[in-house]
Amino acid sequence: MKLSVIVPVYQSIGSLQRCVASIISQRVPEVEVILVDDGSTDGGGELCDSLAASESCIRVIHRQNGGLSAAGIQA
């Protein structure tokens, strides 16, 4: 069974890398991290792409800003 973790990303570049590292380091056999970039202007979208390029379990969705509740709908 695969565990999917949806992470809404908006103006959170300072904590994003630590958040993703924490999720990946858990003892879960199959984990998928879905980063939903909600139109960040602080470089968060680019960091999402960089993290996805380095880890095959990370998927990125870029969208226009729709707020926290819209992130789960998009994924």
CHARMM-style PDB file with segment names, atoms N, HN, CA, C and O in Angstrom:
ATOM      1  N   MET     1       0.845  -1.167   0.000  1.00  0.00      PROA
ATOM      2  CA  MET     1       0.000   0.000   0.000  1.00  0.00      PROA
ATOM      3  C   MET     1       0.897   1.239   0.000  1.00  0.00      PROA
ATOM      4  O   MET     1       1.861   1.318   0.761  1.00  0.00      PROA
ATOM      5  N   LYS     2       0.571   2.197  -0.857  1.00  0.00      PROA
ATOM      6  HN  LYS     2      -0.213   2.133  -1.475  1.00  0.00      PROA
ATOM      7  CA  LYS     2       1.326   3.436  -0.952  1.00  0.00      PROA
ATOM      8  C   LYS     2       0.661   4.514  -0.105  1.00  0.00      PROA
ATOM      9  O   LYS     2      -0.560   4.668  -0.123  1.00  0.00      PROA
ATOM     10  N   LEU     3       1.478   5.255   0.637  1.00  0.00      PROA
ATOM     11  HN  LEU     3       2.470   5.130   0.652  1.00  0.00      PROA
ATOM     12  CA  LEU     3       0.998   6.386   1.417  1.00  0.00      PROA
ATOM     13  C   LEU     3       1.283   7.651   0.627  1.00  0.00      PROA
ATOM     14  O   LEU     3       2.430   7.913   0.263  1.00  0.00      PROA
ATOM     15  N   SER     4       0.247   8.440   0.359  1.00  0.00      PROA
ATOM     16  HN  SER     4      -0.685   8.228   0.654  1.00  0.00      PROA
ATOM     17  CA  SER     4       0.412   9.709  -0.341  1.00  0.00      PROA
ATOM     18  C   SER     4       0.240  10.841   0.662  1.00  0.00      PROA
ATOM     19  O   SER     4      -0.742  10.892   1.404  1.00  0.00      PROA
ATOM     20  N   VAL     5       1.208  11.744   0.671  1.00  0.00      PROA
ATOM     21  HN  VAL     5       2.006  11.703   0.069  1.00  0.00      PROA
ATOM     22  CA  VAL     5       1.177  12.901   1.563  1.00  0.00      PROA
ATOM     23  C   VAL     5       1.096  14.146   0.693  1.00  0.00      PROA
ATOM     24  O   VAL     5       1.988  14.404  -0.115  1.00  0.00      PROA
ATOM     25  N   ILE     6       0.026  14.919   0.859  1.00  0.00      PROA
ATOM     26  HN  ILE     6      -0.698  14.709   1.516  1.00  0.00      PROA
ATOM     27  CA  ILE     6      -0.159  16.151   0.103  1.00  0.00      PROA
ATOM     28  C   ILE     6       0.332  17.314   0.955  1.00  0.00      PROA
ATOM     29  O   ILE     6      -0.109  17.500   2.089  1.00  0.00      PROA
ATOM     30  N   VAL     7       1.257  18.100   0.389  1.00  0.00      PROA
ATOM     31  HN  VAL     7       1.615  17.949  -0.532  1.00  0.00      PROA
ATOM     32  CA  VAL     7       1.824  19.236   1.104  1.00  0.00      PROA
ATOM     33  C   VAL     7       1.493  20.516   0.341  1.00  0.00      PROA
ATOM     34  O   VAL     7       2.056  20.761  -0.726  1.00  0.00      PROA
ATOM     35  N   PRO     8       0.580  21.337   0.878  1.00  0.00      PROA
ATOM     36  CA  PRO     8       0.322  22.632   0.254  1.00  0.00      PROA
ATOM     37  C   PRO     8       1.547  23.528   0.440  1.00  0.00      PROA
ATOM     38  O   PRO     8       2.099  23.608   1.538  1.00  0.00      PROA
ATOM     39  N   VAL     9       1.968  24.195  -0.624  1.00  0.00      PROA
ATOM     40  HN  VAL     9       1.519  24.129  -1.515  1.00  0.00      PROA
ATOM     41  CA  VAL     9       3.167  25.039  -0.568  1.00  0.00      PROA
ATOM     42  C   VAL     9       2.791  26.452  -0.975  1.00  0.00      PROA
ATOM     43  O   VAL     9       2.404  26.703  -2.117  1.00  0.00      PROA
ATOM     44  N   TYR    10       2.911  27.376  -0.023  1.00  0.00      PROA
ATOM     45  HN  TYR    10       3.226  27.172   0.904  1.00  0.00      PROA
ATOM     46  CA  TYR    10       2.699  28.786  -0.331  1.00  0.00      PROA
ATOM     47  C   TYR    10       3.553  29.622   0.602  1.00  0.00      PROA
ATOM     48  O   TYR    10       3.349  29.625   1.816  1.00  0.00      PROA
ATOM     49  N   GLN    11       4.503  30.326   0.029  1.00  0.00      PROA
ATOM     50  HN  GLN    11       4.668  30.324  -0.957  1.00  0.00      PROA
ATOM     51  CA  GLN    11       5.391  31.213   0.777  1.00  0.00      PROA
ATOM     52  C   GLN    11       6.032  30.477   1.966  1.00  0.00      PROA
ATOM     53  O   GLN    11       6.081  31.013   3.073  1.00  0.00      PROA
ATOM     54  N   SER    12       6.509  29.281   1.742  1.00  0.00      PROA
ATOM     55  HN  SER    12       6.469  28.845   0.842  1.00  0.00      PROA
ATOM     56  CA  SER    12       7.079  28.475   2.836  1.00  0.00      PROA
ATOM     57  C   SER    12       8.463  27.938   2.484  1.00  0.00      PROA
ATOM     58  O   SER    12       8.837  26.853   2.930  1.00  0.00      PROA
ATOM     59  N   ILE    13       9.216  28.678   1.699  1.00  0.00      PROA
ATOM     60  HN  ILE    13       8.912  29.560   1.337  1.00  0.00      PROA
ATOM     61  CA  ILE    13      10.516  28.195   1.250  1.00  0.00      PROA
ATOM     62  C   ILE    13      11.451  27.898   2.425  1.00  0.00      PROA
ATOM     63  O   ILE    13      12.312  27.024   2.327  1.00  0.00      PROA
ATOM     64  N   GLY    14      11.286  28.617   3.524  1.00  0.00      PROA
ATOM     65  HN  GLY    14      10.586  29.328   3.604  1.00  0.00      PROA
ATOM     66  CA  GLY    14      12.162  28.436   4.677  1.00  0.00      PROA
ATOM     67  C   GLY    14      12.015  27.091   5.373  1.00  0.00      PROA
ATOM     68  O   GLY    14      12.959  26.630   6.015  1.00  0.00      PROA
ATOM     69  N   SER    15      10.863  26.455   5.264  1.00  0.00      PROA
ATOM     70  HN  SER    15      10.096  26.830   4.743  1.00  0.00      PROA
ATOM     71  CA  SER    15      10.643  25.187   5.961  1.00  0.00      PROA
ATOM     72  C   SER    15      10.346  24.019   5.026  1.00  0.00      PROA
ATOM     73  O   SER    15      10.223  22.883   5.485  1.00  0.00      PROA
ATOM     74  N   LEU    16      10.231  24.273   3.746  1.00  0.00      PROA
ATOM     75  HN  LEU    16      10.331  25.195   3.374  1.00  0.00      PROA
ATOM     76  CA  LEU    16       9.820  23.230   2.800  1.00  0.00      PROA
ATOM     77  C   LEU    16      10.791  22.059   2.727  1.00  0.00      PROA
ATOM     78  O   LEU    16      10.372  20.903   2.772  1.00  0.00      PROA
ATOM     79  N   GLN    17      12.069  22.345   2.617  1.00  0.00      PROA
ATOM     80  HN  GLN    17      12.410  23.285   2.580  1.00  0.00      PROA
ATOM     81  CA  GLN    17      13.056  21.269   2.483  1.00  0.00      PROA
ATOM     82  C   GLN    17      13.064  20.381   3.728  1.00  0.00      PROA
ATOM     83  O   GLN    17      13.145  19.158   3.618  1.00  0.00      PROA
ATOM     84  N   ARG    18      12.981  20.990   4.898  1.00  0.00      PROA
ATOM     85  HN  ARG    18      12.916  21.984   4.987  1.00  0.00      PROA
ATOM     86  CA  ARG    18      12.958  20.224   6.150  1.00  0.00      PROA
ATOM     87  C   ARG    18      11.681  19.387   6.253  1.00  0.00      PROA
ATOM     88  O   ARG    18      11.717  18.253   6.731  1.00  0.00      PROA
ATOM     89  N   CYS    19      10.563  19.942   5.807  1.00  0.00      PROA
ATOM     90  HN  CYS    19      10.534  20.863   5.419  1.00  0.00      PROA
ATOM     91  CA  CYS    19       9.285  19.227   5.818  1.00  0.00      PROA
ATOM     92  C   CYS    19       9.356  17.979   4.943  1.00  0.00      PROA
ATOM     93  O   CYS    19       8.976  16.891   5.375  1.00  0.00      PROA
ATOM     94  N   VAL    20       9.839  18.136   3.719  1.00  0.00      PROA
ATOM     95  HN  VAL    20      10.148  19.020   3.368  1.00  0.00      PROA
ATOM     96  CA  VAL    20       9.919  17.009   2.787  1.00  0.00      PROA
ATOM     97  C   VAL    20      10.902  15.958   3.297  1.00  0.00      PROA
ATOM     98  O   VAL    20      10.629  14.761   3.203  1.00  0.00      PROA
ATOM     99  N   ALA    21      12.036  16.388   3.832  1.00  0.00      PROA
ATOM    100  HN  ALA    21      12.259  17.360   3.908  1.00  0.00      PROA
ATOM    101  CA  ALA    21      13.018  15.443   4.370  1.00  0.00      PROA
ATOM    102  C   ALA    21      12.420  14.630   5.517  1.00  0.00      PROA
ATOM    103  O   ALA    21      12.683  13.434   5.642  1.00  0.00      PROA
ATOM    104  N   SER    22      11.628  15.277   6.340  1.00  0.00      PROA
ATOM    105  HN  SER    22      11.415  16.248   6.239  1.00  0.00      PROA
ATOM    106  CA  SER    22      10.991  14.580   7.458  1.00  0.00      PROA
ATOM    107  C   SER    22      10.008  13.517   6.969  1.00  0.00      PROA
ATOM    108  O   SER    22       9.963  12.414   7.514  1.00  0.00      PROA
ATOM    109  N   ILE    23       9.232  13.843   5.955  1.00  0.00      PROA
ATOM    110  HN  ILE    23       9.269  14.739   5.512  1.00  0.00      PROA
ATOM    111  CA  ILE    23       8.268  12.887   5.408  1.00  0.00      PROA
ATOM    112  C   ILE    23       8.992  11.684   4.812  1.00  0.00      PROA
ATOM    113  O   ILE    23       8.626  10.538   5.070  1.00  0.00      PROA
ATOM    114  N   ILE    24      10.017  11.955   4.017  1.00  0.00      PROA
ATOM    115  HN  ILE    24      10.315  12.886   3.807  1.00  0.00      PROA
ATOM    116  CA  ILE    24      10.745  10.881   3.334  1.00  0.00      PROA
ATOM    117  C   ILE    24      11.488   9.978   4.323  1.00  0.00      PROA
ATOM    118  O   ILE    24      11.668   8.787   4.066  1.00  0.00      PROA
ATOM    119  N   SER    25      11.915  10.538   5.442  1.00  0.00      PROA
ATOM    120  HN  SER    25      11.770  11.505   5.652  1.00  0.00      PROA
ATOM    121  CA  SER    25      12.706   9.757   6.397  1.00  0.00      PROA
ATOM    122  C   SER    25      11.868   8.816   7.265  1.00  0.00      PROA
ATOM    123  O   SER    25      12.426   8.005   8.005  1.00  0.00      PROA
ATOM    124  N   GLN    26      10.557   8.909   7.188  1.00  0.00      PROA
ATOM    125  HN  GLN    26      10.104   9.567   6.586  1.00  0.00      PROA
ATOM    126  CA  GLN    26       9.699   8.032   7.982  1.00  0.00      PROA
ATOM    127  C   GLN    26       9.843   6.584   7.519  1.00  0.00      PROA
ATOM    128  O   GLN    26      10.217   6.326   6.374  1.00  0.00      PROA
ATOM    129  N   ARG    27       9.555   5.674   8.385  1.00  0.00      PROA
ATOM    130  HN  ARG    27       9.252   5.884   9.314  1.00  0.00      PROA
ATOM    131  CA  ARG    27       9.688   4.249   8.064  1.00  0.00      PROA
ATOM    132  C   ARG    27       8.420   3.729   7.401  1.00  0.00      PROA
ATOM    133  O   ARG    27       7.700   2.897   7.953  1.00  0.00      PROA
ATOM    134  N   VAL    28       8.174   4.234   6.220  1.00  0.00      PROA
ATOM    135  HN  VAL    28       8.759   4.910   5.772  1.00  0.00      PROA
ATOM    136  CA  VAL    28       7.020   3.817   5.424  1.00  0.00      PROA
ATOM    137  C   VAL    28       7.575   3.221   4.135  1.00  0.00      PROA
ATOM    138  O   VAL    28       8.322   3.888   3.420  1.00  0.00      PROA
ATOM    139  N   PRO    29       7.221   1.978   3.829  1.00  0.00      PROA
ATOM    140  CA  PRO    29       7.802   1.320   2.659  1.00  0.00      PROA
ATOM    141  C   PRO    29       7.617   2.095   1.352  1.00  0.00      PROA
ATOM    142  O   PRO    29       8.572   2.264   0.595  1.00  0.00      PROA
ATOM    143  N   GLU    30       6.412   2.561   1.085  1.00  0.00      PROA
ATOM    144  HN  GLU    30       5.636   2.424   1.700  1.00  0.00      PROA
ATOM    145  CA  GLU    30       6.147   3.306  -0.141  1.00  0.00      PROA
ATOM    146  C   GLU    30       5.455   4.613   0.221  1.00  0.00      PROA
ATOM    147  O   GLU    30       4.326   4.621   0.712  1.00  0.00      PROA
ATOM    148  N   VAL    31       6.147   5.708  -0.028  1.00  0.00      PROA
ATOM    149  HN  VAL    31       7.064   5.701  -0.427  1.00  0.00      PROA
ATOM    150  CA  VAL    31       5.552   7.016   0.248  1.00  0.00      PROA
ATOM    151  C   VAL    31       5.650   7.869  -1.014  1.00  0.00      PROA
ATOM    152  O   VAL    31       6.660   7.854  -1.718  1.00  0.00      PROA
ATOM    153  N   GLU    32       4.596   8.601  -1.279  1.00  0.00      PROA
ATOM    154  HN  GLU    32       3.775   8.614  -0.707  1.00  0.00      PROA
ATOM    155  CA  GLU    32       4.551   9.542  -2.389  1.00  0.00      PROA
ATOM    156  C   GLU    32       4.287  10.913  -1.782  1.00  0.00      PROA
ATOM    157  O   GLU    32       3.346  11.083  -1.008  1.00  0.00      PROA
ATOM    158  N   VAL    33       5.113  11.883  -2.131  1.00  0.00      PROA
ATOM    159  HN  VAL    33       5.878  11.745  -2.760  1.00  0.00      PROA
ATOM    160  CA  VAL    33       4.938  13.242  -1.629  1.00  0.00      PROA
ATOM    161  C   VAL    33       4.442  14.093  -2.794  1.00  0.00      PROA
ATOM    162  O   VAL    33       5.105  14.208  -3.825  1.00  0.00      PROA
ATOM    163  N   ILE    34       3.275  14.680  -2.613  1.00  0.00      PROA
ATOM    164  HN  ILE    34       2.737  14.586  -1.775  1.00  0.00      PROA
ATOM    165  CA  ILE    34       2.697  15.536  -3.639  1.00  0.00      PROA
ATOM    166  C   ILE    34       2.777  16.971  -3.139  1.00  0.00      PROA
ATOM    167  O   ILE    34       2.080  17.354  -2.199  1.00  0.00      PROA
ATOM    168  N   LEU    35       3.636  17.760  -3.779  1.00  0.00      PROA
ATOM    169  HN  LEU    35       4.202  17.449  -4.542  1.00  0.00      PROA
ATOM    170  CA  LEU    35       3.794  19.162  -3.410  1.00  0.00      PROA
ATOM    171  C   LEU    35       2.887  19.984  -4.316  1.00  0.00      PROA
ATOM    172  O   LEU    35       3.027  19.946  -5.538  1.00  0.00      PROA
ATOM    173  N   VAL    36       1.959  20.726  -3.722  1.00  0.00      PROA
ATOM    174  HN  VAL    36       1.845  20.758  -2.729  1.00  0.00      PROA
ATOM    175  CA  VAL    36       1.042  21.553  -4.493  1.00  0.00      PROA
ATOM    176  C   VAL    36       1.461  23.012  -4.301  1.00  0.00      PROA
ATOM    177  O   VAL    36       1.138  23.641  -3.293  1.00  0.00      PROA
ATOM    178  N   ASP    37       2.182  23.529  -5.285  1.00  0.00      PROA
ATOM    179  HN  ASP    37       2.445  23.018  -6.103  1.00  0.00      PROA
ATOM    180  CA  ASP    37       2.633  24.916  -5.261  1.00  0.00      PROA
ATOM    181  C   ASP    37       1.448  25.809  -5.600  1.00  0.00      PROA
ATOM    182  O   ASP    37       0.942  25.793  -6.722  1.00  0.00      PROA
ATOM    183  N   ASP    38       1.018  26.578  -4.627  1.00  0.00      PROA
ATOM    184  HN  ASP    38       1.429  26.590  -3.715  1.00  0.00      PROA
ATOM    185  CA  ASP    38      -0.183  27.404  -4.761  1.00  0.00      PROA
ATOM    186  C   ASP    38       0.177  28.830  -5.178  1.00  0.00      PROA
ATOM    187  O   ASP    38      -0.300  29.798  -4.586  1.00  0.00      PROA
ATOM    188  N   GLY    39       1.024  28.947  -6.202  1.00  0.00      PROA
ATOM    189  HN  GLY    39       1.412  28.161  -6.682  1.00  0.00      PROA
ATOM    190  CA  GLY    39       1.391  30.260  -6.714  1.00  0.00      PROA
ATOM    191  C   GLY    39       2.391  31.004  -5.852  1.00  0.00      PROA
ATOM    192  O   GLY    39       2.347  32.232  -5.785  1.00  0.00      PROA
ATOM    193  N   SER    40       3.287  30.295  -5.195  1.00  0.00      PROA
ATOM    194  HN  SER    40       3.323  29.297  -5.249  1.00  0.00      PROA
ATOM    195  CA  SER    40       4.303  30.936  -4.353  1.00  0.00      PROA
ATOM    196  C   SER    40       5.135  31.925  -5.149  1.00  0.00      PROA
ATOM    197  O   SER    40       5.459  31.683  -6.312  1.00  0.00      PROA
ATOM    198  N   THR    41       5.476  33.032  -4.521  1.00  0.00      PROA
ATOM    199  HN  THR    41       5.212  33.228  -3.576  1.00  0.00      PROA
ATOM    200  CA  THR    41       6.331  34.030  -5.152  1.00  0.00      PROA
ATOM    201  C   THR    41       7.682  34.136  -4.457  1.00  0.00      PROA
ATOM    202  O   THR    41       8.483  35.012  -4.785  1.00  0.00      PROA
ATOM    203  N   ASP    42       7.938  33.254  -3.504  1.00  0.00      PROA
ATOM    204  HN  ASP    42       7.287  32.543  -3.238  1.00  0.00      PROA
ATOM    205  CA  ASP    42       9.184  33.307  -2.737  1.00  0.00      PROA
ATOM    206  C   ASP    42      10.223  32.293  -3.219  1.00  0.00      PROA
ATOM    207  O   ASP    42      11.225  32.075  -2.538  1.00  0.00      PROA
ATOM    208  N   GLY    43      10.005  31.672  -4.379  1.00  0.00      PROA
ATOM    209  HN  GLY    43       9.191  31.850  -4.932  1.00  0.00      PROA
ATOM    210  CA  GLY    43      10.918  30.660  -4.891  1.00  0.00      PROA
ATOM    211  C   GLY    43      10.518  29.250  -4.497  1.00  0.00      PROA
ATOM    212  O   GLY    43      11.229  28.294  -4.805  1.00  0.00      PROA
ATOM    213  N   GLY    44       9.398  29.113  -3.824  1.00  0.00      PROA
ATOM    214  HN  GLY    44       8.821  29.890  -3.574  1.00  0.00      PROA
ATOM    215  CA  GLY    44       8.931  27.795  -3.393  1.00  0.00      PROA
ATOM    216  C   GLY    44       8.646  26.848  -4.548  1.00  0.00      PROA
ATOM    217  O   GLY    44       8.917  25.651  -4.459  1.00  0.00      PROA
ATOM    218  N   GLY    45       8.106  27.381  -5.618  1.00  0.00      PROA
ATOM    219  HN  GLY    45       7.886  28.354  -5.690  1.00  0.00      PROA
ATOM    220  CA  GLY    45       7.815  26.544  -6.785  1.00  0.00      PROA
ATOM    221  C   GLY    45       9.068  25.954  -7.394  1.00  0.00      PROA
ATOM    222  O   GLY    45       9.093  24.786  -7.780  1.00  0.00      PROA
ATOM    223  N   GLU    46      10.104  26.763  -7.477  1.00  0.00      PROA
ATOM    224  HN  GLU    46      10.084  27.712  -7.163  1.00  0.00      PROA
ATOM    225  CA  GLU    46      11.377  26.294  -8.015  1.00  0.00      PROA
ATOM    226  C   GLU    46      12.011  25.258  -7.090  1.00  0.00      PROA
ATOM    227  O   GLU    46      12.602  24.282  -7.552  1.00  0.00      PROA
ATOM    228  N   LEU    47      11.882  25.478  -5.774  1.00  0.00      PROA
ATOM    229  HN  LEU    47      11.401  26.270  -5.398  1.00  0.00      PROA
ATOM    230  CA  LEU    47      12.413  24.502  -4.822  1.00  0.00      PROA
ATOM    231  C   LEU    47      11.651  23.184  -4.939  1.00  0.00      PROA
ATOM    232  O   LEU    47      12.255  22.115  -4.854  1.00  0.00      PROA
ATOM    233  N   CYS    48      10.352  23.244  -5.130  1.00  0.00      PROA
ATOM    234  HN  CYS    48       9.861  24.113  -5.198  1.00  0.00      PROA
ATOM    235  CA  CYS    48       9.557  22.023  -5.336  1.00  0.00      PROA
ATOM    236  C   CYS    48      10.112  21.239  -6.520  1.00  0.00      PROA
ATOM    237  O   CYS    48      10.317  20.029  -6.426  1.00  0.00      PROA
ATOM    238  N   ASP    49      10.355  21.928  -7.635  1.00  0.00      PROA
ATOM    239  HN  ASP    49      10.188  22.911  -7.711  1.00  0.00      PROA
ATOM    240  CA  ASP    49      10.883  21.267  -8.829  1.00  0.00      PROA
ATOM    241  C   ASP    49      12.256  20.655  -8.564  1.00  0.00      PROA
ATOM    242  O   ASP    49      12.551  19.555  -9.032  1.00  0.00      PROA
ATOM    243  N   SER    50      13.084  21.361  -7.821  1.00  0.00      PROA
ATOM    244  HN  SER    50      12.844  22.255  -7.441  1.00  0.00      PROA
ATOM    245  CA  SER    50      14.422  20.859  -7.486  1.00  0.00      PROA
ATOM    246  C   SER    50      14.335  19.604  -6.619  1.00  0.00      PROA
ATOM    247  O   SER    50      15.062  18.637  -6.845  1.00  0.00      PROA
ATOM    248  N   LEU    51      13.452  19.622  -5.635  1.00  0.00      PROA
ATOM    249  HN  LEU    51      12.862  20.408  -5.450  1.00  0.00      PROA
ATOM    250  CA  LEU    51      13.278  18.454  -4.763  1.00  0.00      PROA
ATOM    251  C   LEU    51      12.757  17.261  -5.559  1.00  0.00      PROA
ATOM    252  O   LEU    51      13.195  16.131  -5.344  1.00  0.00      PROA
ATOM    253  N   ALA    52      11.828  17.507  -6.474  1.00  0.00      PROA
ATOM    254  HN  ALA    52      11.472  18.425  -6.649  1.00  0.00      PROA
ATOM    255  CA  ALA    52      11.273  16.424  -7.301  1.00  0.00      PROA
ATOM    256  C   ALA    52      12.334  15.833  -8.222  1.00  0.00      PROA
ATOM    257  O   ALA    52      12.320  14.635  -8.506  1.00  0.00      PROA
ATOM    258  N   ALA    53      13.245  16.669  -8.685  1.00  0.00      PROA
ATOM    259  HN  ALA    53      13.256  17.642  -8.455  1.00  0.00      PROA
ATOM    260  CA  ALA    53      14.316  16.181  -9.563  1.00  0.00      PROA
ATOM    261  C   ALA    53      15.286  15.279  -8.812  1.00  0.00      PROA
ATOM    262  O   ALA    53      15.933  14.420  -9.411  1.00  0.00      PROA
ATOM    263  N   SER    54      15.386  15.473  -7.498  1.00  0.00      PROA
ATOM    264  HN  SER    54      14.860  16.171  -7.011  1.00  0.00      PROA
ATOM    265  CA  SER    54      16.338  14.682  -6.719  1.00  0.00      PROA
ATOM    266  C   SER    54      15.720  13.450  -6.057  1.00  0.00      PROA
ATOM    267  O   SER    54      16.452  12.568  -5.606  1.00  0.00      PROA
ATOM    268  N   GLU    55      14.397  13.371  -5.990  1.00  0.00      PROA
ATOM    269  HN  GLU    55      13.802  14.086  -6.356  1.00  0.00      PROA
ATOM    270  CA  GLU    55      13.705  12.244  -5.339  1.00  0.00      PROA
ATOM    271  C   GLU    55      12.549  11.777  -6.223  1.00  0.00      PROA
ATOM    272  O   GLU    55      11.644  12.555  -6.522  1.00  0.00      PROA
ATOM    273  N   SER    56      12.577  10.530  -6.634  1.00  0.00      PROA
ATOM    274  HN  SER    56      13.313   9.898  -6.391  1.00  0.00      PROA
ATOM    275  CA  SER    56      11.535  10.012  -7.529  1.00  0.00      PROA
ATOM    276  C   SER    56      10.156   9.895  -6.867  1.00  0.00      PROA
ATOM    277  O   SER    56       9.149   9.764  -7.563  1.00  0.00      PROA
ATOM    278  N   CYS    57      10.103   9.940  -5.547  1.00  0.00      PROA
ATOM    279  HN  CYS    57      10.921  10.045  -4.981  1.00  0.00      PROA
ATOM    280  CA  CYS    57       8.820   9.802  -4.851  1.00  0.00      PROA
ATOM    281  C   CYS    57       8.085  11.140  -4.715  1.00  0.00      PROA
ATOM    282  O   CYS    57       6.991  11.192  -4.152  1.00  0.00      PROA
ATOM    283  N   ILE    58       8.685  12.225  -5.229  1.00  0.00      PROA
ATOM    284  HN  ILE    58       9.574  12.183  -5.686  1.00  0.00      PROA
ATOM    285  CA  ILE    58       8.067  13.546  -5.119  1.00  0.00      PROA
ATOM    286  C   ILE    58       7.440  13.938  -6.446  1.00  0.00      PROA
ATOM    287  O   ILE    58       8.061  13.828  -7.503  1.00  0.00      PROA
ATOM    288  N   ARG    59       6.203  14.395  -6.371  1.00  0.00      PROA
ATOM    289  HN  ARG    59       5.699  14.485  -5.512  1.00  0.00      PROA
ATOM    290  CA  ARG    59       5.473  14.894  -7.532  1.00  0.00      PROA
ATOM    291  C   ARG    59       5.066  16.336  -7.247  1.00  0.00      PROA
ATOM    292  O   ARG    59       4.717  16.664  -6.114  1.00  0.00      PROA
ATOM    293  N   VAL    60       5.106  17.190  -8.248  1.00  0.00      PROA
ATOM    294  HN  VAL    60       5.390  16.924  -9.169  1.00  0.00      PROA
ATOM    295  CA  VAL    60       4.782  18.609  -8.058  1.00  0.00      PROA
ATOM    296  C   VAL    60       3.610  19.003  -8.943  1.00  0.00      PROA
ATOM    297  O   VAL    60       3.533  18.626 -10.113  1.00  0.00      PROA
ATOM    298  N   ILE    61       2.712  19.762  -8.362  1.00  0.00      PROA
ATOM    299  HN  ILE    61       2.775  20.069  -7.412  1.00  0.00      PROA
ATOM    300  CA  ILE    61       1.606  20.360  -9.103  1.00  0.00      PROA
ATOM    301  C   ILE    61       1.715  21.866  -8.892  1.00  0.00      PROA
ATOM    302  O   ILE    61       1.730  22.338  -7.755  1.00  0.00      PROA
ATOM    303  N   HSD    62       1.792  22.616  -9.984  1.00  0.00      PROA
ATOM    304  HN  HSD    62       1.780  22.232 -10.907  1.00  0.00      PROA
ATOM    305  CA  HSD    62       1.816  24.074  -9.905  1.00  0.00      PROA
ATOM    306  C   HSD    62       0.426  24.588 -10.261  1.00  0.00      PROA
ATOM    307  O   HSD    62      -0.187  24.117 -11.220  1.00  0.00      PROA
ATOM    308  N   ARG    63      -0.065  25.540  -9.500  1.00  0.00      PROA
ATOM    309  HN  ARG    63       0.433  25.922  -8.721  1.00  0.00      PROA
ATOM    310  CA  ARG    63      -1.383  26.110  -9.752  1.00  0.00      PROA
ATOM    311  C   ARG    63      -1.394  27.581  -9.355  1.00  0.00      PROA
ATOM    312  O   ARG    63      -0.503  28.045  -8.642  1.00  0.00      PROA
ATOM    313  N   GLN    64      -2.394  28.304  -9.813  1.00  0.00      PROA
ATOM    314  HN  GLN    64      -3.117  27.928 -10.392  1.00  0.00      PROA
ATOM    315  CA  GLN    64      -2.570  29.679  -9.369  1.00  0.00      PROA
ATOM    316  C   GLN    64      -3.064  29.655  -7.940  1.00  0.00      PROA
ATOM    317  O   GLN    64      -3.682  28.684  -7.505  1.00  0.00      PROA
ATOM    318  N   ASN    65      -2.797  30.713  -7.217  1.00  0.00      PROA
ATOM    319  HN  ASN    65      -2.295  31.502  -7.570  1.00  0.00      PROA
ATOM    320  CA  ASN    65      -3.181  30.778  -5.809  1.00  0.00      PROA
ATOM    321  C   ASN    65      -4.679  30.566  -5.645  1.00  0.00      PROA
ATOM    322  O   ASN    65      -5.502  31.274  -6.225  1.00  0.00      PROA
ATOM    323  N   GLY    66      -5.002  29.556  -4.826  1.00  0.00      PROA
ATOM    324  HN  GLY    66      -4.333  28.981  -4.355  1.00  0.00      PROA
ATOM    325  CA  GLY    66      -6.405  29.241  -4.577  1.00  0.00      PROA
ATOM    326  C   GLY    66      -6.688  29.034  -3.101  1.00  0.00      PROA
ATOM    327  O   GLY    66      -7.829  28.781  -2.716  1.00  0.00      PROA
ATOM    328  N   GLY    67      -5.659  29.140  -2.271  1.00  0.00      PROA
ATOM    329  HN  GLY    67      -4.732  29.346  -2.584  1.00  0.00      PROA
ATOM    330  CA  GLY    67      -5.845  28.970  -0.843  1.00  0.00      PROA
ATOM    331  C   GLY    67      -5.587  27.545  -0.392  1.00  0.00      PROA
ATOM    332  O   GLY    67      -5.505  26.624  -1.205  1.00  0.00      PROA
ATOM    333  N   LEU    68      -5.462  27.380   0.909  1.00  0.00      PROA
ATOM    334  HN  LEU    68      -5.529  28.128   1.569  1.00  0.00      PROA
ATOM    335  CA  LEU    68      -5.096  26.100   1.524  1.00  0.00      PROA
ATOM    336  C   LEU    68      -6.054  24.975   1.168  1.00  0.00      PROA
ATOM    337  O   LEU    68      -5.610  23.874   0.844  1.00  0.00      PROA
ATOM    338  N   SER    69      -7.340  25.221   1.220  1.00  0.00      PROA
ATOM    339  HN  SER    69      -7.701  26.116   1.483  1.00  0.00      PROA
ATOM    340  CA  SER    69      -8.297  24.133   0.961  1.00  0.00      PROA
ATOM    341  C   SER    69      -8.290  23.693  -0.502  1.00  0.00      PROA
ATOM    342  O   SER    69      -8.682  22.562  -0.791  1.00  0.00      PROA
ATOM    343  N   ALA    70      -7.866  24.531  -1.419  1.00  0.00      PROA
ATOM    344  HN  ALA    70      -7.547  25.449  -1.184  1.00  0.00      PROA
ATOM    345  CA  ALA    70      -7.851  24.179  -2.832  1.00  0.00      PROA
ATOM    346  C   ALA    70      -6.712  23.218  -3.163  1.00  0.00      PROA
ATOM    347  O   ALA    70      -6.780  22.527  -4.179  1.00  0.00      PROA
ATOM    348  N   ALA    71      -5.681  23.154  -2.348  1.00  0.00      PROA
ATOM    349  HN  ALA    71      -5.626  23.716  -1.522  1.00  0.00      PROA
ATOM    350  CA  ALA    71      -4.526  22.281  -2.615  1.00  0.00      PROA
ATOM    351  C   ALA    71      -4.941  20.819  -2.647  1.00  0.00      PROA
ATOM    352  O   ALA    71      -4.488  20.079  -3.520  1.00  0.00      PROA
ATOM    353  N   GLY    72      -5.780  20.384  -1.732  1.00  0.00      PROA
ATOM    354  HN  GLY    72      -6.148  20.986  -1.023  1.00  0.00      PROA
ATOM    355  CA  GLY    72      -6.225  19.000  -1.691  1.00  0.00      PROA
ATOM    356  C   GLY    72      -7.137  18.644  -2.849  1.00  0.00      PROA
ATOM    357  O   GLY    72      -7.154  17.498  -3.298  1.00  0.00      PROA
ATOM    358  N   ILE    73      -7.889  19.608  -3.332  1.00  0.00      PROA
ATOM    359  HN  ILE    73      -7.875  20.539  -2.967  1.00  0.00      PROA
ATOM    360  CA  ILE    73      -8.794  19.370  -4.447  1.00  0.00      PROA
ATOM    361  C   ILE    73      -7.997  19.131  -5.723  1.00  0.00      PROA
ATOM    362  O   ILE    73      -8.366  18.276  -6.528  1.00  0.00      PROA
ATOM    363  N   GLN    74      -6.913  19.870  -5.920  1.00  0.00      PROA
ATOM    364  HN  GLN    74      -6.613  20.565  -5.266  1.00  0.00      PROA
ATOM    365  CA  GLN    74      -6.102  19.759  -7.118  1.00  0.00      PROA
ATOM    366  C   GLN    74      -5.387  18.424  -7.186  1.00  0.00      PROA
ATOM    367  O   GLN    74      -5.292  17.835  -8.262  1.00  0.00      PROA
ATOM    368  N   ALA    75      -4.882  17.931  -6.063  1.00  0.00      PROA
ATOM    369  HN  ALA    75      -4.959  18.410  -5.188  1.00  0.00      PROA
ATOM    370  CA  ALA    75      -4.104  16.697  -6.032  1.00  0.00      PROA
ATOM    371  C   ALA    75      -5.010  15.533  -6.306  1.00  0.00      PROA
ATOM    372  OT1 ALA    75      -4.557  14.389  -6.327  1.00  0.00      PROA
TER     373      ALA     75
END
